Amino acid sequence: MQPVVIPSKLEQEYLLRALEAGVRVRTLRQLFLWAQGELQALLPHQALVCLRLDGGGAVRRLECLHGALLAPGAMAVLYDPG
């Protein structure tokens, strides 16, 4: 059994800020700013892949948000992993 992880006060504050800001995201630009701001503080990352699925589970839209240069061909692999 995994031990219970209790976030620190600072991590709790980051989580609260990320949730509060995340519910106001309406556009792709807002999503990018949120991912590079509040979410980055909570969960450091170089890229964030967002998927929108249809009712059958098929990918309807894919967005890769990144604040740094990706390796050549990385986007192609995300869009067509096969």
OpenMM code with the backbone's topology and positions (N, CA, C; nanometers):
from openmm import Vec3, app, unit

residues = "MET GLN PRO VAL VAL ILE PRO SER LYS LEU GLU GLN GLU TYR LEU LEU ARG ALA LEU GLU ALA GLY VAL ARG VAL ARG THR LEU ARG GLN LEU PHE LEU TRP ALA GLN GLY GLU LEU GLN ALA LEU LEU PRO HIS GLN ALA LEU VAL CYS LEU ARG LEU ASP GLY GLY GLY ALA VAL ARG ARG LEU GLU CYS LEU HIS GLY ALA LEU LEU ALA PRO GLY ALA MET ALA VAL LEU TYR ASP PRO GLY".split()
positions = [
    Vec3(0.0835, -0.1176, 0.0000),
    Vec3(0.0000, 0.0000, 0.0000),
    Vec3(0.0884, 0.1245, 0.0000),
    Vec3(0.0516, 0.2209, -0.0819),
    Vec3(0.1262, 0.3461, -0.0928),
    Vec3(0.1008, 0.4347, 0.0290),
    Vec3(0.2037, 0.5032, 0.0780),
    Vec3(0.1822, 0.5951, 0.1900),
    Vec3(0.1000, 0.7161, 0.1449),
    Vec3(0.0243, 0.7710, 0.2357),
    Vec3(-0.0573, 0.8885, 0.2062),
    Vec3(0.0347, 1.0095, 0.1919),
    Vec3(0.0143, 1.0858, 0.0853),
    Vec3(0.0932, 1.2066, 0.0629),
    Vec3(0.0089, 1.3266, 0.1038),
    Vec3(0.0592, 1.4023, 0.1974),
    Vec3(-0.0111, 1.5220, 0.2430),
    Vec3(0.0657, 1.6427, 0.1910),
    Vec3(0.0014, 1.7239, 0.1055),
    Vec3(0.0721, 1.8396, 0.0499),
    Vec3(0.1055, 1.9424, 0.1584),
    Vec3(0.2167, 2.0103, 0.1366),
    Vec3(0.2574, 2.1163, 0.2288),
    Vec3(0.1610, 2.2343, 0.2159),
    Vec3(0.1720, 2.3297, 0.3058),
    Vec3(0.0872, 2.4499, 0.2992),
    Vec3(0.1084, 2.5230, 0.1671),
    Vec3(0.2326, 2.5312, 0.1214),
    Vec3(0.2620, 2.5977, -0.0052),
    Vec3(0.1984, 2.5224, -0.1220),
    Vec3(0.2098, 2.3900, -0.1227),
    Vec3(0.1480, 2.3089, -0.2287),
    Vec3(-0.0039, 2.3215, -0.2261),
    Vec3(-0.0619, 2.3294, -0.1081),
    Vec3(-0.2065, 2.3493, -0.0966),
    Vec3(-0.2469, 2.4838, -0.1564),
    Vec3(-0.1673, 2.5862, -0.1322),
    Vec3(-0.1944, 2.7195, -0.1877),
    Vec3(-0.1844, 2.7169, -0.3399),
    Vec3(-0.0806, 2.6503, -0.3936),
    Vec3(-0.0661, 2.6369, -0.5388),
    Vec3(-0.1863, 2.5643, -0.5991),
    Vec3(-0.2312, 2.4588, -0.5335),
    Vec3(-0.3459, 2.3828, -0.5821),
    Vec3(-0.4711, 2.4692, -0.5833),
    Vec3(-0.4949, 2.5418, -0.4765),
    Vec3(-0.6119, 2.6289, -0.4691),
    Vec3(-0.6082, 2.7344, -0.5788),
    Vec3(-0.4936, 2.7972, -0.5986),
    Vec3(-0.4809, 2.8995, -0.7039),
    Vec3(-0.5017, 2.8399, -0.8427),
    Vec3(-0.4462, 2.7213, -0.8667),
    Vec3(-0.4620, 2.6565, -0.9971),
    Vec3(-0.6081, 2.6229, -1.0240),
    Vec3(-0.6783, 2.5720, -0.9234),
    Vec3(-0.8197, 2.5385, -0.9402),
    Vec3(-0.9043, 2.6633, -0.9618),
    Vec3(-0.8805, 2.7662, -0.8818),
    Vec3(-0.9581, 2.8898, -0.8954),
    Vec3(-0.9382, 2.9532, -1.0325),
    Vec3(-0.8153, 2.9561, -1.0801),
    Vec3(-0.7872, 3.0147, -1.2110),
    Vec3(-0.8337, 2.9233, -1.3238),
    Vec3(-0.8232, 2.7931, -1.3054),
    Vec3(-0.8588, 2.6977, -1.4105),
    Vec3(-1.0050, 2.7002, -1.4495),
    Vec3(-1.0929, 2.7257, -1.3549),
    Vec3(-1.2362, 2.7259, -1.3884),
    Vec3(-1.2749, 2.8468, -1.4729),
    Vec3(-1.1876, 2.9467, -1.4820),
    Vec3(-1.2167, 3.0653, -1.5633),
    Vec3(-1.1601, 3.0549, -1.7051),
    Vec3(-1.0892, 2.9486, -1.7358),
    Vec3(-1.0287, 2.9319, -1.8684),
    Vec3(-1.1380, 2.9073, -1.9717),
    Vec3(-1.1381, 2.9889, -2.0773),
    Vec3(-1.2384, 2.9758, -2.1831),
    Vec3(-1.1776, 2.9648, -2.3230),
    Vec3(-1.0562, 3.0153, -2.3415),
    Vec3(-0.9943, 3.0165, -2.4739),
    Vec3(-0.8605, 2.9424, -2.4695),
    Vec3(-0.8094, 2.9097, -2.5872),
    Vec3(-0.6799, 2.8419, -2.5953),
    Vec3(-0.5694, 2.9303, -2.5383),
    Vec3(-0.5756, 3.0591, -2.5634),
    Vec3(-0.4757, 3.1513, -2.5075),
    Vec3(-0.4811, 3.1509, -2.3549),
    Vec3(-0.6011, 3.1544, -2.2990),
    Vec3(-0.6151, 3.1499, -2.1533),
    Vec3(-0.5612, 3.0178, -2.0982),
    Vec3(-0.5856, 2.9083, -2.1702),
    Vec3(-0.5343, 2.7779, -2.1277),
    Vec3(-0.3816, 2.7786, -2.1260),
    Vec3(-0.3215, 2.8357, -2.2300),
    Vec3(-0.1758, 2.8441, -2.2357),
    Vec3(-0.1215, 2.9253, -2.1182),
    Vec3(-0.1805, 3.0415, -2.0927),
    Vec3(-0.1337, 3.1264, -1.9830),
    Vec3(-0.1511, 3.0575, -1.8482),
    Vec3(-0.2626, 2.9878, -1.8303),
    Vec3(-0.2866, 2.9134, -1.7061),
    Vec3(-0.1839, 2.8014, -1.6905),
    Vec3(-0.1577, 2.7289, -1.8009),
    Vec3(-0.0628, 2.6170, -1.7963),
    Vec3(0.0788, 2.6645, -1.7650),
    Vec3(0.1152, 2.7837, -1.8116),
    Vec3(0.2492, 2.8371, -1.7870),
    Vec3(0.2573, 2.9169, -1.6570),
    Vec3(0.1435, 2.9405, -1.5928),
    Vec3(0.1398, 3.0160, -1.4679),
    Vec3(0.1046, 2.9291, -1.3496),
    Vec3(-0.0247, 2.9285, -1.3149),
    Vec3(-0.0700, 2.8565, -1.1953),
    Vec3(-0.0408, 2.7069, -1.2006),
    Vec3(-0.0666, 2.6438, -1.3148),
    Vec3(-0.0407, 2.4996, -1.3237),
    Vec3(0.1094, 2.4698, -1.3179),
    Vec3(0.1899, 2.5541, -1.3800),
    Vec3(0.3359, 2.5353, -1.3788),
    Vec3(0.3900, 2.5413, -1.2363),
    Vec3(0.3332, 2.6296, -1.1542),
    Vec3(0.3769, 2.6401, -1.0145),
    Vec3(0.3432, 2.5126, -0.9369),
    Vec3(0.2285, 2.4541, -0.9675),
    Vec3(0.1842, 2.3329, -0.8988),
    Vec3(0.2520, 2.2080, -0.9542),
    Vec3(0.2613, 2.2008, -1.0864),
    Vec3(0.3111, 2.0820, -1.1547),
    Vec3(0.4091, 2.1247, -1.2644),
    Vec3(0.5363, 2.1426, -1.2312),
    Vec3(0.6331, 2.1871, -1.3321),
    Vec3(0.6340, 2.0927, -1.4530),
    Vec3(0.6308, 2.1517, -1.5718),
    Vec3(0.6256, 2.0728, -1.6946),
    Vec3(0.6860, 2.1526, -1.8096),
    Vec3(0.7268, 2.0819, -1.9143),
    Vec3(0.7781, 2.1467, -2.0348),
    Vec3(0.6724, 2.1518, -2.1433),
    Vec3(0.5805, 2.0575, -2.1407),
    Vec3(0.4735, 2.0540, -2.2407),
    Vec3(0.3483, 1.9972, -2.1757),
    Vec3(0.2342, 2.0417, -2.2257),
    Vec3(0.1056, 1.9938, -2.1763),
    Vec3(0.0236, 1.9523, -2.2975),
    Vec3(-0.0177, 1.8277, -2.3019),
    Vec3(-0.0985, 1.7774, -2.4126),
    Vec3(-0.2429, 1.7694, -2.3658),
    Vec3(-0.3315, 1.8354, -2.4395),
    Vec3(-0.4742, 1.8388, -2.4063),
    Vec3(-0.5513, 1.7688, -2.5174),
    Vec3(-0.6427, 1.6817, -2.4786),
    Vec3(-0.7239, 1.6077, -2.5750),
    Vec3(-0.8708, 1.6360, -2.5519),
    Vec3(-0.9469, 1.6464, -2.6606),
    Vec3(-1.0925, 1.6501, -2.6529),
    Vec3(-1.1411, 1.5244, -2.7238),
    Vec3(-1.2192, 1.4452, -2.6526),
    Vec3(-1.2685, 1.3186, -2.7059),
    Vec3(-1.4160, 1.3297, -2.7392),
    Vec3(-1.4602, 1.2493, -2.8367),
    Vec3(-1.6033, 1.2432, -2.8649),
    Vec3(-1.6671, 1.1383, -2.7745),
    Vec3(-1.7957, 1.1154, -2.7895),
    Vec3(-1.8677, 1.0206, -2.7050),
    Vec3(-1.8146, 0.8786, -2.7123),
    Vec3(-1.7516, 0.8424, -2.8237),
    Vec3(-1.6968, 0.7084, -2.8400),
    Vec3(-1.5522, 0.6958, -2.7962),
    Vec3(-1.4931, 0.8050, -2.7493),
    Vec3(-1.3551, 0.8014, -2.7031),
    Vec3(-1.2517, 0.8344, -2.8089),
    Vec3(-1.2967, 0.8689, -2.9306),
    Vec3(-1.2021, 0.9058, -3.0361),
    Vec3(-1.1558, 1.0504, -3.0156),
    Vec3(-1.0314, 1.0767, -3.0497),
    Vec3(-0.9768, 1.2115, -3.0343),
    Vec3(-1.0402, 1.3043, -3.1374),
    Vec3(-1.1011, 1.4115, -3.0885),
    Vec3(-1.1622, 1.5118, -3.1760),
    Vec3(-1.0692, 1.6311, -3.1946),
    Vec3(-0.9885, 1.6599, -3.0916),
    Vec3(-0.8950, 1.7722, -3.0989),
    Vec3(-0.7772, 1.7437, -3.0065),
    Vec3(-0.6594, 1.7833, -3.0516),
    Vec3(-0.5379, 1.7681, -2.9725),
    Vec3(-0.4629, 1.9002, -2.9761),
    Vec3(-0.4221, 1.9475, -2.8607),
    Vec3(-0.3401, 2.0686, -2.8503),
    Vec3(-0.2181, 2.0357, -2.7657),
    Vec3(-0.1039, 2.0814, -2.8087),
    Vec3(0.0191, 2.0664, -2.7310),
    Vec3(0.0670, 2.2061, -2.6953),
    Vec3(0.0620, 2.2372, -2.5669),
    Vec3(0.1044, 2.3682, -2.5190),
    Vec3(0.2446, 2.3550, -2.4617),
    Vec3(0.3350, 2.4406, -2.5079),
    Vec3(0.4723, 2.4334, -2.4594),
    Vec3(0.5328, 2.5727, -2.4599),
    Vec3(0.6166, 2.5973, -2.3624),
    Vec3(0.6815, 2.7265, -2.3504),
    Vec3(0.8252, 2.7243, -2.3986),
    Vec3(0.8711, 2.6114, -2.4467),
    Vec3(1.0084, 2.5975, -2.4952),
    Vec3(1.0061, 2.5277, -2.6308),
    Vec3(1.1180, 2.5296, -2.6977),
    Vec3(1.1273, 2.4603, -2.8258),
    Vec3(1.1235, 2.3099, -2.8036),
    Vec3(1.0451, 2.2421, -2.8854),
    Vec3(1.0400, 2.0964, -2.8794),
    Vec3(1.1383, 2.0385, -2.9803),
    Vec3(1.1795, 1.9176, -2.9555),
    Vec3(1.2704, 1.8495, -3.0476),
    Vec3(1.2041, 1.8374, -3.1847),
    Vec3(1.2835, 1.8446, -3.2916),
    Vec3(1.2269, 1.8296, -3.4252),
    Vec3(1.1473, 1.6994, -3.4368),
    Vec3(1.0300, 1.7087, -3.4911),
    Vec3(0.9455, 1.5912, -3.5095),
    Vec3(0.8590, 1.5559, -3.3906),
    Vec3(0.8767, 1.6224, -3.2770),
    Vec3(0.7992, 1.5880, -3.1570),
    Vec3(0.6502, 1.6093, -3.1793),
    Vec3(0.6134, 1.7191, -3.2437),
    Vec3(0.4712, 1.7459, -3.2685),
    Vec3(0.4125, 1.6396, -3.3611),
    Vec3(0.4873, 1.5967, -3.4608),
    Vec3(0.4378, 1.4949, -3.5531),
    Vec3(0.4078, 1.3649, -3.4790),
    Vec3(0.4913, 1.3279, -3.3838),
    Vec3(0.4691, 1.2058, -3.3052),
    Vec3(0.3428, 1.2191, -3.2212),
    Vec3(0.3191, 1.3372, -3.1653),
    Vec3(0.1982, 1.3581, -3.0858),
    Vec3(0.0727, 1.3440, -3.1705),
    Vec3(0.0759, 1.3988, -3.2906),
    Vec3(-0.0413, 1.3945, -3.3767),
    Vec3(-0.0603, 1.2596, -3.4446),
    Vec3(0.0472, 1.1848, -3.4639),
    Vec3(0.0377, 1.0547, -3.5302),
    Vec3(0.1377, 0.9581, -3.4671),
    Vec3(0.1059, 0.9036, -3.3476),
    Vec3(0.2019, 0.8177, -3.2780),
    Vec3(0.2273, 0.6842, -3.3468),
    Vec3(0.1415, 0.6435, -3.4408),
    Vec3(0.1564, 0.5140, -3.5068),
    Vec3(0.2656, 0.5162, -3.6035),
] * unit.nanometer
topology = app.Topology()
chain = topology.addChain("A")
for resn in residues:
    res = topology.addResidue(resn, chain)
    for name in ("N", "CA", "C"):
        topology.addAtom(name, app.Element.getBySymbol(name[0]), res)
